[in-house]
Amino acid sequence: MRFDYFAFVLKKILKFFILVLILPAAVAVYYKEYSSIMPFIYTGLISAFIILLFKNAGKNIQNLNDIRKTNCFGIVVTSWIISSVILSVPFLFFGISPIDALYEGISGITTTGSTILTHYNYPHAMLFWRALSQGIGGLGILVIFIAILPQFAVAGRQMFFAETPGPGEEMLTPRIRSTASAMYKIYLFLTVLLTILLKINGMTWFESICTSMSTLSCGGFVVDGNLFSRCTSLTLWIITIFMIISGTNFNLLWKCFTRRSLKILTNNEEFKVYIYIFLFLTAAVAVSGYMHMNYTIPDVIRDGAFSIISVMTSNGFAIDSYSSWNLGAQVFLFMAMFTGASASSTSGGIKIIRWVLVFKFLKTEITRIFHPNAVINVKSNNQIVPKDVIGQVLIFMFFYILIFIFSAIIITLIEHDAELGTLSALNALGNIGFAPDNISGFNPVTKLILIFDMLIGRLEIIPFLVLLQPEFWDFRK
């Protein structure tokens, strides 16, 4: 990877965060928690110092239009790592250890929502910073996968197509700036709308803003561990609906807004499968919960829908912890952890479209056994999916399962708990954050493994595979 490209991106990121740091500082001033301003000032000064160190590096770079494949993926990875470190710095000033601060920062930017916090008696500015980190991460992943990567010729387009084959391949608008602007508009509109609805239904403005940023980003951070137990049934249903929206392909959402037609959603194959799976798993959890737990029918349907969509979209919000559900419900929640939501959404996980393509591919291979001369193509939304896309999907699925199994085994050996090891690895790799809820007591090595899993899960594995290539580490190219 060329060092001047790295320096160019680094300075861009640091300048962005210097501006963003104003927001939590303003929250500290508003709540008269003046001592909470300093962590963000220090972080800003550190960022400014690094910019000065790299002042002359990359100054001749005007844009990244001529970037090579390896540089493209390398910049995506390094951008997220740098952002994670910056987001972690303020936590150090609130009595959190370095590794726990890094864990919290990466959990925020990757929108995992898993937390090392054992209580929420922290200043408003710190809690706001956690929620803001998820808002940044959610918007960042949209811009990367929908606006930026398609500009990078083959390397970016292959990665983009592997996630959104079919009509999703097309860009929303012809130019990257317009595409990013479209994402900002729909993301911010939905965030503001949810904030207003939550405020109307009983939350404070602070709770509403932070919860909205976590919801639309599929994040899962909360400002109070008892927040959802205080919510009305209507409020929980509102959050459930917006979690469904956050797990929907933002390409489709934008088209629905601009063309004012819901048929764009209802005619989309991935969206229909997404909703069918959600309804099936919700019904299964509701029936299991009603038969084996002390639930009323309205409550078990509400809590079942809330929990299932929270897991499917990798949001991680929880009315009840994973362990509080009966065994049958836990099985269906575990299944939801493997599904994911829609491609080109803010959700993590495997994604519905990949499962659809895998099953279609298996069907065609079985058909070829009986009809070896038949010409059979895998289609998505009535469009033929190229073989290289199918290959990428299969590669992704292979490495996803491999990394999950390897991480689960190592964590199990470290923590001496197979269930904990399995759930921890799956929640980190899928950016779910739903379980477990005792991260702070984990071994530091376990936390490092989960940090790695959160990053590799958010960036969909392939960019990290590029780091294994010797060519990437040649900074002369």
C-alpha positions as CSV (number, residue, x, y, z in Angstrom):
1,M,0.0,0.0,0.0
2,R,1.3,3.4,-0.9
3,F,2.3,5.5,2.1
4,D,1.1,8.7,0.6
5,Y,-2.4,7.3,0.1
6,F,-2.4,6.2,3.7
7,A,-1.3,9.6,4.9
8,F,-3.9,11.3,2.7
9,V,-6.8,9.2,4.2
10,L,-5.4,9.5,7.8
11,K,-5.4,13.3,7.7
12,K,-9.0,13.3,6.2
13,I,-10.2,11.1,9.0
14,L,-8.5,13.1,11.8
15,K,-9.9,16.4,10.5
16,F,-13.4,14.8,10.5
17,F,-13.1,13.7,14.1
18,I,-11.8,17.0,15.3
19,L,-15.1,18.5,14.1
20,V,-17.1,15.6,15.5
21,L,-15.5,16.0,18.9
22,I,-17.3,19.4,19.3
23,L,-20.6,17.6,19.7
24,P,-19.9,15.6,23.0
25,A,-18.1,18.7,24.3
26,A,-21.3,20.7,23.7
27,V,-23.3,18.0,25.5
28,A,-21.0,18.4,28.5
29,V,-21.5,22.1,28.5
30,Y,-25.3,21.8,28.2
31,Y,-25.4,19.5,31.2
32,K,-22.8,21.6,33.1
33,E,-20.5,18.6,33.4
34,Y,-17.5,20.8,32.6
35,S,-14.8,18.2,33.6
36,S,-16.2,16.0,30.8
37,I,-15.1,18.4,28.2
38,M,-11.4,17.7,28.7
39,P,-11.3,14.1,27.3
40,F,-12.6,15.4,24.0
41,I,-10.2,18.4,23.9
42,Y,-7.3,16.1,24.6
43,T,-8.4,13.7,21.8
44,G,-8.7,16.7,19.4
45,L,-5.2,17.9,20.3
46,I,-3.8,14.4,19.8
47,S,-5.5,14.3,16.4
48,A,-4.2,17.7,15.5
49,F,-0.6,16.7,16.5
50,I,-0.7,13.6,14.2
51,I,-2.0,15.8,11.3
52,L,1.1,18.1,11.8
53,L,3.4,15.1,11.8
54,F,2.0,14.0,8.4
55,K,1.7,17.5,7.1
56,N,3.8,17.0,4.0
57,A,2.9,13.4,3.4
58,G,0.3,12.8,0.7
59,K,0.0,16.5,0.0
60,N,0.2,15.9,-3.8
61,I,-2.8,13.5,-3.7
62,Q,-5.9,15.2,-4.8
63,N,-8.2,12.2,-5.0
64,L,-8.1,8.4,-5.0
65,N,-9.3,7.8,-8.6
66,D,-6.1,6.0,-9.6
67,I,-6.0,3.7,-6.6
68,R,-5.0,0.1,-7.1
69,K,-7.0,-2.9,-5.8
70,T,-4.8,-3.7,-2.8
71,N,-4.6,0.0,-1.9
72,C,-8.4,0.2,-2.1
73,F,-9.0,-2.5,0.4
74,G,-6.1,-1.5,2.6
75,I,-7.4,2.0,2.9
76,V,-10.8,0.7,3.9
77,V,-9.3,-1.5,6.6
78,T,-6.9,1.1,7.9
79,S,-9.6,3.8,7.9
80,W,-11.8,1.7,10.3
81,I,-8.9,0.8,12.5
82,I,-7.8,4.4,12.8
83,S,-11.4,5.5,13.5
84,S,-11.7,2.8,16.2
85,V,-8.6,4.0,18.0
86,I,-9.7,7.6,17.9
87,L,-13.1,6.7,19.2
88,S,-11.5,4.8,22.0
89,V,-9.3,7.6,23.3
90,P,-12.0,9.6,25.3
91,F,-12.9,6.4,27.2
92,L,-9.5,6.4,28.8
93,F,-10.3,9.6,30.7
94,F,-13.3,8.1,32.3
95,G,-11.5,5.4,34.2
96,I,-11.6,2.7,31.6
97,S,-8.6,0.5,30.9
98,P,-6.8,0.7,27.5
99,I,-8.0,-2.7,26.3
100,D,-11.6,-2.0,27.5
101,A,-11.5,1.4,25.9
102,L,-10.4,-0.1,22.6
103,Y,-13.2,-2.7,22.9
104,E,-15.8,-0.1,23.6
105,G,-14.6,2.1,20.7
106,I,-14.5,-0.8,18.2
107,S,-17.9,-2.1,19.4
108,G,-19.2,1.4,18.7
109,I,-17.7,2.1,15.2
110,T,-18.6,-1.5,14.1
111,T,-22.1,-1.0,15.5
112,T,-21.8,-4.2,17.5
113,G,-23.2,-2.8,20.7
114,S,-21.4,-5.2,23.0
115,T,-20.2,-3.3,26.0
116,I,-17.7,-3.7,28.8
117,L,-19.7,-1.2,31.0
118,T,-21.1,-2.7,34.2
119,H,-23.1,0.5,35.0
120,Y,-24.2,3.7,33.3
121,N,-23.3,6.2,36.0
122,Y,-21.1,8.2,33.5
123,P,-21.4,11.8,32.3
124,H,-23.9,12.5,29.5
125,A,-21.0,13.4,27.2
126,M,-19.5,10.0,27.5
127,L,-22.8,8.2,26.9
128,F,-23.5,10.5,24.0
129,W,-20.0,9.7,22.5
130,R,-20.9,6.0,22.6
131,A,-24.1,6.5,20.7
132,L,-22.5,9.0,18.3
133,S,-19.8,6.4,17.5
134,Q,-22.5,4.0,16.3
135,G,-24.1,6.7,14.2
136,I,-20.8,7.4,12.5
137,G,-20.2,3.7,12.0
138,G,-23.6,3.1,10.5
139,L,-23.4,5.9,8.1
140,G,-19.8,5.0,7.3
141,I,-20.5,1.5,6.3
142,L,-23.3,2.7,4.0
143,V,-21.1,5.2,2.2
144,I,-18.3,2.6,1.9
145,F,-20.4,-0.1,0.4
146,I,-22.8,2.0,-1.6
147,A,-20.9,5.1,-2.6
148,I,-17.1,4.7,-2.3
149,L,-16.3,1.1,-3.3
150,P,-18.2,1.1,-6.6
151,Q,-15.8,3.9,-7.7
152,F,-12.8,1.7,-7.4
153,A,-13.1,-0.2,-10.6
154,V,-12.9,-4.0,-10.3
155,A,-11.8,-4.3,-6.7
156,G,-14.5,-2.2,-5.3
157,R,-17.2,-3.4,-7.7
158,Q,-16.5,-7.1,-7.0
159,M,-16.9,-6.5,-3.3
160,F,-20.0,-4.4,-3.8
161,F,-21.7,-6.9,-6.2
162,A,-21.0,-9.8,-3.9
163,E,-23.2,-8.1,-1.4
164,T,-25.9,-6.7,-3.6
165,P,-26.3,-8.7,-6.8
166,G,-29.1,-7.8,-9.2
167,P,-30.7,-4.4,-9.3
168,G,-28.8,-3.4,-6.2
169,E,-25.6,-3.1,-8.2
170,E,-26.6,0.1,-9.8
171,M,-25.6,3.3,-8.0
172,L,-28.2,5.6,-6.7
173,T,-26.9,8.5,-8.5
174,P,-24.1,8.9,-11.1
175,R,-21.6,10.8,-8.9
176,I,-20.1,9.7,-5.6
177,R,-20.9,13.0,-3.9
178,S,-24.5,12.8,-4.9
179,T,-24.7,9.1,-3.8
180,A,-23.2,9.9,-0.4
181,S,-25.6,12.9,-0.1
182,A,-28.6,10.6,-0.8
183,M,-27.4,8.3,2.0
184,Y,-27.0,11.2,4.4
185,K,-30.5,12.4,3.7
186,I,-32.3,9.2,4.2
187,Y,-30.2,8.2,7.3
188,L,-30.6,11.5,9.0
189,F,-34.3,11.8,8.1
190,L,-35.0,8.5,9.7
191,T,-32.9,9.3,12.8
192,V,-34.7,12.6,13.3
193,L,-38.1,11.0,12.8
194,L,-37.4,8.3,15.3
195,T,-36.0,10.8,17.8
196,I,-39.3,12.8,17.7
197,L,-41.4,9.7,18.0
198,L,-39.5,8.5,21.0
199,K,-39.7,11.9,22.7
200,I,-43.4,12.0,22.1
201,N,-43.8,8.6,23.7
202,G,-42.0,9.4,27.0
203,M,-38.2,9.4,26.5
204,T,-36.1,12.4,27.3
205,W,-34.5,14.3,24.4
206,F,-31.1,12.8,25.4
207,E,-32.5,9.2,25.5
208,S,-34.3,9.8,22.3
209,I,-31.3,11.1,20.4
210,C,-28.9,8.4,21.6
211,T,-31.4,5.6,21.1
212,S,-32.2,6.8,17.6
213,M,-28.5,6.9,16.6
214,S,-28.1,3.3,17.9
215,T,-31.2,2.0,16.2
216,L,-30.7,3.3,12.7
217,S,-27.0,2.2,12.8
218,C,-28.1,-1.3,14.0
219,G,-25.8,-0.5,16.9
220,G,-27.4,-1.4,20.2
221,F,-25.7,0.9,22.8
222,V,-28.1,2.3,25.4
223,V,-27.8,5.1,27.9
224,D,-29.5,3.2,30.7
225,G,-29.6,-0.5,31.3
226,N,-33.2,-0.3,32.3
227,L,-34.3,1.9,29.4
228,F,-36.5,-0.6,27.7
229,S,-38.1,-1.9,30.9
230,R,-39.4,1.7,31.3
231,C,-40.7,2.0,27.8
232,T,-44.4,1.7,26.9
233,S,-45.6,-1.1,24.6
234,L,-46.1,1.4,21.8
235,T,-42.5,2.7,22.2
236,L,-41.2,-0.8,21.9
237,W,-43.2,-1.4,18.7
238,I,-41.9,1.9,17.2
239,I,-38.3,0.8,17.9
240,T,-39.1,-2.6,16.4
241,I,-40.4,-1.0,13.2
242,F,-37.4,1.2,12.8
243,M,-35.1,-1.8,13.4
244,I,-36.8,-3.5,10.5
245,I,-36.2,-0.3,8.4
246,S,-32.6,-0.2,9.4
247,G,-32.1,-3.7,8.2
248,T,-33.6,-3.0,4.8
249,N,-31.5,-2.3,1.7
250,F,-31.0,1.5,1.7
251,N,-30.9,1.5,-2.1
252,L,-34.5,0.3,-2.0
253,L,-35.5,2.8,0.7
254,W,-34.1,5.7,-1.3
255,K,-36.1,4.5,-4.4
256,C,-39.2,4.2,-2.3
257,F,-38.8,7.8,-1.0
258,T,-38.1,9.3,-4.4
259,R,-40.6,7.3,-6.4
260,R,-43.2,7.1,-3.7
261,S,-43.9,3.4,-4.2
262,L,-43.8,0.6,-1.7
263,K,-43.9,-1.9,-4.6
264,I,-40.1,-1.4,-5.0
265,L,-39.8,-3.2,-1.6
266,T,-42.5,-5.8,-2.0
267,N,-41.2,-6.8,-5.4
268,N,-37.7,-7.3,-4.1
269,E,-36.7,-10.9,-3.5
270,E,-34.3,-10.3,-0.6
271,F,-36.8,-8.0,1.2
272,K,-39.5,-10.6,1.0
273,V,-37.3,-13.4,2.3
274,Y,-36.1,-11.0,5.1
275,I,-39.7,-10.3,6.2
276,Y,-40.8,-14.0,5.9
277,I,-37.9,-15.1,8.1
278,F,-38.7,-12.4,10.6
279,L,-42.3,-13.3,10.8
280,F,-41.5,-17.1,11.1
281,L,-38.9,-16.7,13.8
282,T,-41.1,-14.2,15.7
283,A,-44.0,-16.6,15.7
284,A,-41.7,-19.5,16.8
285,V,-40.3,-17.5,19.7
286,A,-43.7,-16.2,20.7
287,V,-45.2,-19.7,20.8
288,S,-42.3,-21.1,22.7
289,G,-42.3,-18.2,25.2
290,Y,-46.1,-18.4,25.7
291,M,-46.0,-22.2,26.3
292,H,-43.1,-22.2,28.7
293,M,-42.9,-18.8,30.3
294,N,-45.3,-16.5,32.2
295,Y,-46.2,-14.2,29.2
296,T,-49.5,-12.8,28.0
297,I,-50.0,-13.2,24.2
298,P,-49.6,-9.5,23.4
299,D,-46.4,-9.2,25.5
300,V,-44.8,-12.4,24.1
301,I,-45.5,-11.3,20.5
302,R,-44.1,-7.8,21.2
303,D,-41.0,-9.1,23.0
304,G,-40.5,-11.9,20.5
305,A,-40.7,-9.5,17.5
306,F,-38.4,-7.0,19.3
307,S,-35.8,-9.6,20.1
308,I,-35.8,-11.4,16.8
309,I,-35.5,-8.3,14.7
310,S,-32.8,-7.0,17.1
311,V,-30.8,-10.1,16.5
312,M,-31.4,-10.4,12.7
313,T,-30.4,-6.8,12.1
314,S,-27.4,-7.1,14.5
315,N,-28.9,-4.3,16.6
316,G,-28.4,-6.0,19.9
317,F,-31.2,-4.2,21.9
318,A,-32.6,-6.5,24.5
319,I,-35.8,-6.3,26.6
320,D,-34.7,-9.6,28.3
321,S,-31.3,-11.1,28.1
322,Y,-30.6,-14.2,26.0
323,S,-30.4,-16.4,29.1
324,S,-33.8,-15.3,30.4
325,W,-35.7,-16.9,27.5
326,N,-36.6,-20.6,27.6
327,L,-34.6,-23.1,25.7
328,G,-36.9,-23.3,22.7
329,A,-36.9,-19.5,22.3
330,Q,-33.1,-19.5,22.6
331,V,-32.8,-21.9,19.7
332,F,-34.7,-19.6,17.4
333,L,-32.8,-16.6,18.6
334,F,-29.6,-18.5,17.9
335,M,-30.9,-19.2,14.4
336,A,-31.6,-15.5,13.9
337,M,-27.9,-14.7,14.7
338,F,-26.9,-16.6,11.5
339,T,-29.4,-14.9,9.1
340,G,-28.5,-11.2,9.1
341,A,-30.7,-8.7,7.4
342,S,-30.5,-7.0,3.9
343,A,-27.4,-6.1,1.9
344,S,-26.6,-2.4,1.7
345,S,-28.2,-1.8,5.1
346,T,-26.4,-0.9,8.3
347,S,-26.8,-4.4,9.7
348,G,-24.0,-6.9,10.1
349,G,-24.0,-10.7,9.8
350,I,-24.1,-12.9,6.8
351,K,-27.0,-11.1,5.0
352,I,-30.1,-12.6,3.6
353,I,-29.1,-12.3,-0.1
354,R,-26.1,-14.6,0.5
355,W,-28.2,-17.3,1.9
356,V,-30.6,-16.9,-1.0
357,L,-27.8,-17.3,-3.5
358,V,-26.3,-20.3,-1.7
359,F,-29.6,-22.2,-1.7
360,K,-30.2,-21.3,-5.3
361,F,-26.7,-22.5,-6.2
362,L,-27.2,-25.7,-4.4
363,K,-30.6,-26.2,-6.2
364,T,-28.9,-25.7,-9.6
365,E,-26.1,-28.1,-8.8
366,I,-28.6,-30.8,-7.7
367,T,-30.6,-30.2,-10.9
368,R,-27.4,-30.6,-13.0
369,I,-27.0,-34.1,-11.5
370,F,-30.2,-35.2,-13.1
371,H,-29.9,-33.0,-16.2
372,P,-26.2,-32.7,-16.9
373,N,-26.7,-31.0,-20.3
374,A,-29.1,-28.4,-19.0
375,V,-28.1,-24.7,-19.0
376,I,-29.1,-23.4,-15.6
377,N,-28.3,-20.0,-14.2
378,V,-28.7,-18.6,-10.7
379,K,-31.0,-15.6,-10.8
380,S,-31.8,-12.9,-8.3
381,N,-34.7,-10.6,-9.0
382,N,-35.0,-12.1,-12.5
383,Q,-31.4,-11.2,-13.3
384,I,-28.6,-13.7,-13.9
385,V,-26.0,-13.6,-11.1
386,P,-22.4,-13.9,-12.6
387,K,-20.5,-17.0,-11.6
388,D,-17.7,-14.9,-10.0
389,V,-20.3,-13.4,-7.7
390,I,-21.5,-16.8,-6.6
391,G,-17.8,-17.7,-6.1
392,Q,-17.3,-14.7,-3.8
393,V,-20.4,-15.5,-1.8
394,L,-19.2,-19.1,-1.2
395,I,-15.7,-17.9,-0.3
396,F,-17.3,-15.4,2.2
397,M,-19.5,-18.1,3.7
398,F,-16.5,-20.4,4.1
399,F,-14.3,-17.9,5.8
400,Y,-17.2,-16.6,8.0
401,I,-17.9,-20.1,9.4
402,L,-14.2,-20.9,9.7
403,I,-13.4,-17.7,11.7
404,F,-16.5,-18.3,13.8
405,I,-15.5,-21.9,14.7
406,F,-11.9,-21.0,15.3
407,S,-12.8,-18.0,17.5
408,A,-15.4,-20.0,19.5
409,I,-12.9,-22.8,20.2
410,I,-10.2,-20.5,21.4
411,I,-12.6,-18.4,23.6
412,T,-14.1,-21.7,25.0
413,L,-10.6,-22.9,26.0
414,I,-9.7,-19.5,27.6
415,E,-13.0,-19.0,29.4
416,H,-13.8,-22.6,30.1
417,D,-17.4,-22.2,28.9
418,A,-18.5,-23.6,25.5
419,E,-21.8,-21.7,25.4
420,L,-20.1,-18.4,26.3
421,G,-17.4,-19.1,23.7
422,T,-20.0,-19.8,21.0
423,L,-22.2,-16.9,21.7
424,S,-19.4,-14.4,22.1
425,A,-17.7,-15.3,18.8
426,L,-21.0,-15.3,16.9
427,N,-22.1,-12.0,18.4
428,A,-18.8,-10.3,17.7
429,L,-18.4,-11.7,14.1
430,G,-22.0,-10.9,13.3
431,N,-21.8,-7.4,15.0
432,I,-24.9,-8.5,17.0
433,G,-24.1,-7.6,20.6
434,F,-27.1,-9.4,22.0
435,A,-25.3,-11.8,24.3
436,P,-23.4,-12.4,26.5
437,D,-23.6,-9.5,29.0
438,N,-20.5,-10.0,31.1
439,I,-17.8,-8.9,28.7
440,S,-15.9,-6.9,31.4
441,G,-14.9,-10.0,33.2
442,F,-13.4,-11.7,30.1
443,N,-9.7,-12.5,29.8
444,P,-7.8,-9.8,27.9
445,V,-6.9,-12.3,25.2
446,T,-10.6,-13.1,24.7
447,K,-11.4,-9.4,24.3
448,L,-8.6,-9.1,21.7
449,I,-10.1,-12.0,19.8
450,L,-13.6,-10.4,19.9
451,I,-12.1,-7.0,18.8
452,F,-10.6,-8.7,15.8
453,D,-13.9,-10.5,15.1
454,M,-15.9,-7.3,15.3
455,L,-13.7,-5.5,12.8
456,I,-13.5,-8.4,10.3
457,G,-17.3,-9.0,10.6
458,R,-18.0,-5.3,9.9
459,L,-15.8,-5.1,6.9
460,E,-17.1,-8.4,5.5
461,I,-13.8,-10.4,5.7
462,I,-12.5,-9.9,2.1
463,P,-10.6,-6.7,2.9
464,F,-8.8,-8.4,5.7
465,L,-7.8,-11.3,3.4
466,V,-6.0,-8.7,1.3
467,L,-3.8,-7.9,4.3
468,L,-2.3,-11.4,4.0
469,Q,-0.9,-10.7,0.6
470,P,2.8,-9.7,0.6
471,E,2.1,-7.1,-2.1
472,F,0.0,-5.1,0.4
473,W,2.9,-4.5,2.7
474,D,5.2,-3.0,0.0
475,F,4.9,0.7,0.8
476,R,6.9,1.6,-2.3
477,K,4.0,0.8,-4.7
